[in-house]
Amino acid sequence: MADVGKSNIGTHFNSMNGDGSAIDPNVAALISDYLQYKLGQCGYQWTSPLTAYGAGNTLPPKVGTSLRALSEEFTSQFKEQFVEMCEKLSINAENMKGTLDGVANELFSEGIKWARIVALFVFGSELAIHCKNRNCLDLINIIAYSLATYITEKLLPWINDHGGWIELYKQGILLEKKD
């Protein structure tokens, strides 16, 4: 039987990130869909606390499908590294956002590229799976909010200047043509 995730964000998120009103609805929807998909592969039914923020989502479903395909390709090549990284991190509710931001800042230290954006999603999902496997379920919501905040604040201007999220779909089509 699948576990059922709680959508209670807890006080840790509220004190760290405010009310989340700055989260872009497309980002919220994409993160919700992606984390639900990845956690679902592990038999964990997670309810995203970002659902309310995704109410204005305008992305076609093919963008989420492309993200899944690109992430599967990425995961097949680098899963061990992501798992090792997650195991080395000492994480809790108080330091989760800072830890995730630190990893993301390092990932994008040499510039933003679509592959690095996919890598951030993969890292976030591996971290969520790591937390699920260690029964730290409350941290999954913090991961979702932290990803949404980081992407909205730090990456969305670049994404919008480089074709928007539909460009991620085009990257997925290119991957399919290689196969």
Salt bridges, closest charged atoms under 4 A:
ASP33 OD1 - ARG68 NH2 2.89
GLU72 OE2 - LYS38 NZ 3.02
GLU87 OE2 - ARG134 NH2 3.86
GLU94 OE2 - HIS12 ND1 3.32
ASP101 OD2 - LYS97 NZ 2.65
GLU126 OE2 - LYS79 NZ 3.01
GLU167 OE1 - LYS170 NZ 3.93
